[in-house]
Amino acid sequence: MIFYGLLALVTCALAYPIQCAGKIDRTEERRMALNRLLLGVLFVILFMVSGLRDHVGHDYENYIYNFHELYHGAYVVTEPGYNLFVKFMYDLMGHEYYQVLFAIFSLVTVWVFLRAIYRKSEWFFLSFFLFFTLGFYFNSFSTIRYYLVLGFTLFLIDWVLEKKIISFLIATALLALFHKSVLMIIPVYLLARMPWKKWFLIAMTVGASALLIFHDFFMSVVLRLYPSYVGTVYLEDTGTSIMGIIRCVAVIVLSLLFYRETIQGDLRNRFYLKLNYIALLIYAFGFLIPMISRVAYYMTACQILLVPGIITKITDDRKRRWITGLTIAGGILYCVVYIWKLGPGHNLVPYHSVLIPWKR
């Protein structure tokens, strides 16, 4: 915990002076140079911690075995793009250097999230703070395929908003070669792009109850998509997340409080808010379907962009400072509870690095 606390302090301190791409004056060469330097140092630190971890993450051992099976030509149920990449890298290296693969996945994942925050956030520091404290960074230590794909989906939102649907569909299909759950964003993103009337909102809420009423059917669909889950502990987990529900409700309340000045006239913020509401419905009605929270993550990831997008548009200075303070306090509390609840089974604490020998 102490290590992660220091990591949070250092990285947030580095992130604080960074200005987002849309806010910086490109004629200020010193400002641009400082931005690049801080972003570079921030990236290196996050990559060093994530990419050089050793047996940190609840499925670290599973991935080592998965890499081994792919290298030796065994049938593995993971997606073909991922399978080919792992096989190619092991063939290229001529040996099972699994730590290199973990480092590659970490490098790309950290780079994608940082670039998405830099290019799309209204306030880099707060977006990065939420990325760190809401668990996105720590979750990327596990389910490495999923978080690699999740980072890229933040870029696909632009194509949906710009109605470049063909580009969006092609990109999503390519990402599905690494994690097919990403296909769920096709109907969800297109639904969020539509104008919502009050009757439509009510109908969608009622329709979401199908997740609860027909959970056996949806469960069979999940098992067809992920046959490797049969007989595993994944099916014993609840599909919902109390922490996820609290986050969604908090963001919706914040959005409604300042709807006129921050949401109503902003297409992007309205889109993020709709995704947040869809995630809440999934959490609320899909709790009988194990692992459904993974689908909701595709919606809740936009919270790291929506919350700063709301706060920066609040015109009342006093209210803006209060909301910022409450957001930071909530993020810190969430992060502490998140790490504490993980427990030893998730292998996040204590942290081990390949650079420092230790006894397993």
C-alpha positions as CSV (number, residue, x, y, z in Angstrom):
1,M,0.0,0.0,0.0
2,I,2.9,2.4,0.8
3,F,4.4,1.8,-2.5
4,Y,1.2,2.5,-4.4
5,G,0.6,5.6,-2.3
6,L,4.0,7.0,-3.2
7,L,3.3,6.1,-6.9
8,A,0.1,8.0,-6.7
9,L,1.7,11.1,-5.2
10,V,4.6,11.1,-7.7
11,T,2.5,10.5,-10.8
12,C,-0.3,13.0,-9.8
13,A,2.4,15.6,-9.1
14,L,3.8,15.1,-12.6
15,A,0.3,15.2,-14.1
16,Y,-0.8,18.4,-12.4
17,P,1.1,20.9,-14.7
18,I,0.3,19.0,-17.9
19,Q,-2.1,20.8,-20.3
20,C,-4.3,18.8,-22.6
21,A,-3.8,19.0,-26.4
22,G,-6.9,21.1,-26.9
23,K,-5.8,23.7,-24.2
24,I,-2.2,24.3,-24.9
25,D,-0.9,27.2,-27.0
26,R,1.4,25.6,-29.5
27,T,3.3,28.8,-30.1
28,E,4.6,28.6,-26.5
29,E,7.7,26.4,-27.1
30,R,8.7,26.2,-23.4
31,R,5.2,25.1,-22.5
32,M,5.2,22.5,-25.2
33,A,8.6,21.2,-24.2
34,L,7.5,21.0,-20.5
35,N,4.4,19.1,-21.6
36,R,6.4,16.6,-23.6
37,L,8.9,16.1,-20.8
38,L,6.3,15.5,-18.1
39,L,4.3,13.2,-20.3
40,G,7.4,11.2,-21.1
41,V,8.5,10.9,-17.4
42,L,4.9,10.0,-16.4
43,F,4.7,7.3,-19.1
44,V,8.1,5.8,-18.1
45,I,7.1,5.5,-14.5
46,L,3.7,4.0,-15.2
47,F,5.3,1.6,-17.7
48,M,8.2,0.6,-15.4
49,V,5.7,-0.3,-12.6
50,S,3.3,-2.1,-14.8
51,G,5.6,-3.6,-17.4
52,L,8.3,-4.8,-15.1
53,R,6.0,-6.3,-12.4
54,D,6.7,-9.9,-11.5
55,H,3.7,-12.2,-10.6
56,V,1.5,-9.2,-9.8
57,G,-2.1,-9.5,-11.0
58,H,-4.7,-12.2,-10.2
59,D,-4.3,-14.0,-13.5
60,Y,-0.6,-13.6,-14.0
61,E,0.0,-17.3,-13.7
62,N,-2.9,-18.1,-16.0
63,Y,-1.4,-15.9,-18.7
64,I,2.0,-17.6,-18.4
65,Y,0.3,-21.0,-18.9
66,N,-1.8,-19.5,-21.8
67,F,1.4,-18.2,-23.5
68,H,3.0,-21.6,-23.1
69,E,0.1,-23.5,-24.6
70,L,0.0,-21.2,-27.6
71,Y,3.7,-21.5,-28.2
72,H,3.5,-25.3,-28.3
73,G,0.5,-25.3,-30.7
74,A,-2.2,-26.3,-28.2
75,Y,-5.8,-25.2,-28.8
76,V,-6.6,-22.1,-26.8
77,V,-10.0,-20.5,-26.8
78,T,-8.7,-16.9,-26.7
79,E,-9.1,-14.7,-29.7
80,P,-7.1,-15.3,-33.0
81,G,-5.3,-11.9,-33.1
82,Y,-4.0,-12.4,-29.6
83,N,-3.1,-16.0,-30.2
84,L,-1.1,-15.1,-33.4
85,F,0.7,-12.3,-31.7
86,V,1.8,-14.4,-28.7
87,K,2.9,-17.2,-31.0
88,F,4.8,-14.8,-33.3
89,M,6.6,-13.2,-30.4
90,Y,7.6,-16.4,-28.8
91,D,8.8,-17.7,-32.1
92,L,10.7,-14.5,-32.7
93,M,12.4,-14.7,-29.3
94,G,13.0,-18.5,-29.6
95,H,12.1,-19.0,-25.9
96,E,9.2,-18.4,-23.5
97,Y,10.2,-15.0,-22.2
98,Y,6.8,-14.3,-20.8
99,Q,7.9,-11.1,-19.0
100,V,8.6,-9.6,-22.4
101,L,5.0,-10.1,-23.4
102,F,3.7,-8.6,-20.2
103,A,6.0,-5.6,-20.8
104,I,4.7,-5.2,-24.4
105,F,1.0,-5.3,-23.3
106,S,1.8,-2.8,-20.5
107,L,3.6,-0.5,-22.8
108,V,0.8,-0.3,-25.3
109,T,-1.9,-0.1,-22.7
110,V,-0.3,2.7,-20.7
111,W,0.5,4.6,-23.9
112,V,-3.1,4.3,-25.2
113,F,-4.7,5.5,-22.0
114,L,-2.3,8.5,-21.6
115,R,-2.7,9.5,-25.2
116,A,-6.5,9.3,-24.9
117,I,-6.5,11.5,-21.8
118,Y,-4.1,14.0,-23.3
119,R,-6.1,14.2,-26.6
120,K,-9.7,14.1,-25.3
121,S,-9.8,15.4,-21.7
122,E,-10.7,19.0,-20.7
123,W,-8.4,18.7,-17.7
124,F,-5.5,16.3,-17.9
125,F,-4.7,16.2,-14.1
126,L,-8.2,15.3,-13.0
127,S,-8.7,12.7,-15.8
128,F,-5.3,11.1,-14.9
129,F,-6.2,11.2,-11.2
130,L,-9.5,9.3,-11.9
131,F,-7.7,6.9,-14.3
132,F,-5.4,6.0,-11.4
133,T,-7.8,6.1,-8.4
134,L,-10.8,4.4,-10.0
135,G,-8.7,1.3,-10.7
136,F,-8.2,1.4,-14.4
137,Y,-4.4,1.4,-14.1
138,F,-4.3,-1.3,-11.4
139,N,-6.9,-3.4,-13.3
140,S,-4.6,-3.4,-16.3
141,F,-2.2,-5.6,-14.2
142,S,-4.8,-8.3,-14.7
143,T,-7.0,-9.2,-17.7
144,I,-4.3,-7.6,-19.9
145,R,-6.1,-8.2,-23.2
146,Y,-9.3,-6.5,-22.0
147,Y,-7.7,-3.3,-20.8
148,L,-5.6,-3.1,-23.9
149,V,-8.8,-3.1,-26.0
150,L,-10.6,-0.9,-23.5
151,G,-8.0,1.9,-23.9
152,F,-8.5,1.9,-27.7
153,T,-12.3,2.2,-27.4
154,L,-11.9,5.7,-26.1
155,F,-10.7,6.7,-29.5
156,L,-13.6,5.1,-31.3
157,I,-16.0,7.5,-29.7
158,D,-14.9,10.2,-32.1
159,W,-16.0,8.2,-35.1
160,V,-19.4,7.5,-33.6
161,L,-20.0,11.2,-32.8
162,E,-18.8,12.2,-36.3
163,K,-21.1,9.5,-37.7
164,K,-18.2,7.7,-39.4
165,I,-19.9,4.4,-38.7
166,I,-18.0,2.2,-41.2
167,S,-14.7,3.2,-39.7
168,F,-16.1,2.6,-36.2
169,L,-17.3,-0.9,-37.2
170,I,-14.0,-1.9,-38.9
171,A,-11.9,-0.7,-35.9
172,T,-14.2,-2.5,-33.5
173,A,-13.9,-5.8,-35.5
174,L,-10.1,-5.5,-35.4
175,L,-10.1,-5.0,-31.6
176,A,-12.4,-8.0,-31.3
177,L,-9.4,-10.1,-32.6
178,F,-7.9,-9.5,-29.1
179,H,-11.1,-9.5,-27.0
180,K,-14.4,-10.2,-28.5
181,S,-16.4,-8.6,-25.7
182,V,-15.6,-5.3,-27.4
183,L,-18.3,-6.1,-30.0
184,M,-20.8,-5.1,-27.3
185,I,-19.9,-1.4,-27.8
186,I,-21.5,-1.5,-31.3
187,P,-25.1,-1.4,-30.2
188,V,-24.3,0.5,-27.0
189,Y,-22.4,3.3,-28.7
190,L,-24.9,3.6,-31.5
191,L,-27.7,3.7,-28.9
192,A,-26.0,6.5,-27.0
193,R,-25.5,8.5,-30.2
194,M,-29.3,8.6,-30.8
195,P,-31.4,11.4,-29.4
196,W,-33.3,10.3,-26.3
197,K,-36.8,11.3,-25.5
198,K,-38.4,10.8,-22.1
199,W,-40.5,7.9,-23.3
200,F,-37.4,6.3,-24.8
201,L,-35.6,6.5,-21.5
202,I,-38.5,4.8,-19.7
203,A,-38.8,2.1,-22.4
204,M,-35.0,1.4,-22.2
205,T,-35.1,1.1,-18.4
206,V,-38.1,-1.3,-18.6
207,G,-36.3,-3.2,-21.4
208,A,-33.2,-3.6,-19.3
209,S,-35.2,-5.7,-16.9
210,A,-34.9,-8.4,-19.5
211,L,-31.3,-9.0,-18.1
212,L,-33.0,-10.0,-14.9
213,I,-36.0,-11.9,-16.2
214,F,-34.2,-13.8,-18.9
215,H,-30.9,-14.2,-17.1
216,D,-30.6,-17.9,-18.0
217,F,-30.8,-17.0,-21.7
218,F,-28.1,-14.3,-21.4
219,M,-26.0,-16.7,-19.3
220,S,-26.1,-19.3,-22.1
221,V,-24.9,-16.6,-24.5
222,V,-22.0,-15.7,-22.2
223,L,-21.0,-19.4,-22.0
224,R,-21.1,-19.7,-25.8
225,L,-18.9,-16.7,-26.2
226,Y,-16.6,-17.9,-23.3
227,P,-16.7,-21.7,-23.1
228,S,-13.5,-21.6,-21.0
229,Y,-15.6,-20.1,-18.1
230,V,-17.5,-23.4,-17.6
231,G,-16.6,-24.9,-14.3
232,T,-14.4,-22.0,-13.2
233,V,-14.6,-19.6,-10.3
234,Y,-15.7,-16.9,-12.7
235,L,-19.2,-18.3,-12.7
236,E,-19.3,-18.0,-8.9
237,D,-18.8,-14.2,-8.9
238,T,-21.7,-11.8,-8.8
239,G,-22.2,-9.9,-12.0
240,T,-22.8,-6.6,-10.3
241,S,-20.5,-4.1,-8.6
242,I,-21.7,-2.0,-5.7
243,M,-18.7,0.3,-6.2
244,G,-19.7,0.6,-9.9
245,I,-23.3,1.5,-9.1
246,I,-22.1,4.1,-6.6
247,R,-19.8,5.7,-9.2
248,C,-22.5,5.7,-11.9
249,V,-25.1,7.3,-9.5
250,A,-22.6,9.9,-8.3
251,V,-21.8,10.9,-11.9
252,I,-25.5,11.0,-12.9
253,V,-26.2,13.3,-9.9
254,L,-23.3,15.5,-10.7
255,S,-24.5,15.7,-14.4
256,L,-28.1,16.6,-13.4
257,L,-27.0,19.3,-10.9
258,F,-25.2,21.1,-13.6
259,Y,-27.0,19.8,-16.7
260,R,-27.9,23.1,-18.4
261,E,-24.4,24.6,-18.3
262,T,-22.3,21.4,-18.8
263,I,-24.3,18.8,-20.6
264,Q,-27.2,20.2,-22.5
265,G,-25.2,22.0,-25.2
266,D,-22.3,19.5,-25.3
267,L,-22.7,16.5,-27.6
268,R,-19.7,14.7,-26.2
269,N,-20.7,15.1,-22.6
270,R,-24.3,14.0,-23.4
271,F,-22.9,10.9,-25.1
272,Y,-20.7,10.1,-22.0
273,L,-23.7,10.6,-19.7
274,K,-25.8,8.2,-21.8
275,L,-23.1,5.6,-21.6
276,N,-23.0,6.1,-17.8
277,Y,-26.7,5.5,-17.6
278,I,-26.6,2.4,-19.7
279,A,-23.8,1.1,-17.4
280,L,-26.0,1.7,-14.4
281,L,-28.8,-0.4,-16.0
282,I,-26.4,-3.2,-16.6
283,Y,-25.1,-3.1,-13.0
284,A,-28.7,-2.9,-11.6
285,F,-30.4,-5.6,-13.7
286,G,-27.5,-7.9,-14.7
287,F,-26.3,-8.9,-11.3
288,L,-27.3,-12.6,-11.9
289,I,-25.0,-12.8,-14.9
290,P,-21.4,-13.3,-13.8
291,M,-18.7,-11.1,-15.3
292,I,-21.3,-8.7,-16.8
293,S,-19.4,-5.8,-15.1
294,R,-16.8,-6.2,-17.8
295,V,-19.4,-5.0,-20.3
296,A,-20.2,-2.0,-18.1
297,Y,-16.5,-1.0,-18.0
298,Y,-16.8,-0.1,-21.7
299,M,-19.3,2.6,-20.6
300,T,-17.8,3.7,-17.3
301,A,-14.3,4.3,-18.8
302,C,-15.7,7.5,-20.1
303,Q,-16.1,8.8,-16.5
304,I,-12.5,9.9,-16.6
305,L,-13.4,12.3,-19.4
306,L,-16.9,13.2,-18.4
307,V,-16.3,14.4,-14.8
308,P,-13.5,16.8,-15.8
309,G,-15.7,17.9,-18.7
310,I,-18.4,18.8,-16.3
311,I,-16.2,20.5,-13.7
312,T,-14.3,22.7,-16.1
313,K,-17.7,24.1,-17.4
314,I,-19.1,25.0,-14.0
315,T,-19.2,28.8,-14.1
316,D,-19.5,29.4,-10.3
317,D,-15.9,29.4,-9.0
318,R,-17.0,28.4,-5.4
319,K,-19.1,25.5,-6.6
320,R,-16.4,24.3,-9.0
321,R,-13.8,24.3,-6.2
322,W,-16.2,22.3,-3.9
323,I,-17.0,19.8,-6.6
324,T,-13.3,19.4,-7.4
325,G,-12.4,18.8,-3.8
326,L,-15.2,16.3,-3.3
327,T,-14.1,14.5,-6.5
328,I,-10.5,14.2,-5.3
329,A,-11.6,13.1,-1.8
330,G,-13.9,10.5,-3.3
331,G,-11.2,9.2,-5.7
332,I,-8.7,8.8,-2.9
333,L,-11.3,6.9,-0.7
334,Y,-12.4,4.8,-3.7
335,C,-8.7,3.8,-4.4
336,V,-8.0,2.8,-0.8
337,V,-11.2,0.7,-0.6
338,Y,-10.5,-0.8,-4.0
339,I,-7.0,-2.0,-3.1
340,W,-8.1,-3.1,0.4
341,K,-11.0,-5.2,-1.0
342,L,-8.8,-7.0,-3.5
343,G,-7.0,-9.0,-0.9
344,P,-4.1,-11.4,-1.3
345,G,-5.9,-13.5,-3.9
346,H,-5.4,-10.7,-6.5
347,N,-1.7,-10.5,-6.0
348,L,-1.6,-6.7,-6.2
349,V,-0.1,-6.4,-2.8
350,P,2.8,-6.7,-2.1
351,Y,4.3,-5.4,-5.4
352,H,7.2,-7.3,-6.9
353,S,9.5,-6.3,-9.8
354,V,11.7,-8.3,-12.1
355,L,14.4,-5.8,-11.2
356,I,14.5,-6.9,-7.6
357,P,15.0,-10.6,-6.8
358,W,12.4,-12.1,-4.4
359,K,11.4,-15.5,-3.1
360,R,8.0,-16.8,-4.3
